[in-house]
């Protein structure tokens, strides 16, 4: 039997689904060489189905815990260690989430497992064998940190070849799986007002508030440039991106996905945990920095796009190849 990797992340409307999907992406890369087990607290039926489709096993935890916004997690309200009865010292455990702080990591350490942490802040991880942060432009010393787009965490369809020549000025718009701040409709209004795009493909999910969806539906009814896409899987997202030249996204994994598909990207910072990714993409001229859209109305968004549509930003001509780097990395994981 192949060695187990346990992927520990949570996803819900309070914290979003980025951590869940990042680890599911890694499971998709590693599942042929390892036994992949996903551990998640109180998942809904959609997340259960997605995890079981990719991983060999699912651990459903029932840990009493009140999820708070990532920026509000402290040592006092961190997730309690809840994996003691599920792991052995031969396991590799991947953690992705801001609520897994020192108590959780110490619990894993005491069980003797190999820890790998997905990081957005360049924090210290005293027990981790490796720390992965796929923001570009990070300078670290030593082998513990695996950084930059050489370790871009993407789902398998995003590694497929793509057509560089795109006879379109369509734009892909995504502020994440839940858009808890309700930014998408105002952004869509401003992008339409800019007059720079032949179509605007808006990604939404069931986690969007009804008020937000209603505003977007009205925009679509009044302007045939607006296309709404709901609850898309990775293959469907890649298909939508293939019909676009531009992307306007949150500075999260969706930015990495859009960049990986050869789109010219506008990156918006919507949370503190996006700072390193936003800084890396904009300072390395891989994306155009769009600031914080929570402080912008439609007129401001339109003016910004008009002023910056021709700003230089790198556009890929071939897919990233980080999947091969992850396979090599986990093959090197030590044993107890």
Secondary structure, DSSP 8 states (H G I E B T S, - for coil): ---EEEEEE--BTTTBSHHHHHHHHHHHHHTTTSEEEEEEES--HHHHHHHHHHSSEEEEE--------GGG--TTSS-----TTT--TT-EEEEE-TT--HHHHHHHHHHT-EEEEE-SS----TTEEEEEE--TT----SSSEEESGGG----GGGGS---S------EEEE--SS-TT--HHHHHHHHHHHT--S-EEEEE-TTS-HHHHHHHHHHHHH-TTEEEEES--HHHHHHHHHT-SEEEEESSHHHHHHHHTT-EEEEE--SGGGHHHHHHHHHTTSSEE---GGG--HHHHHHHHHHHTTS-----SS---HHHHHHHHHHT----
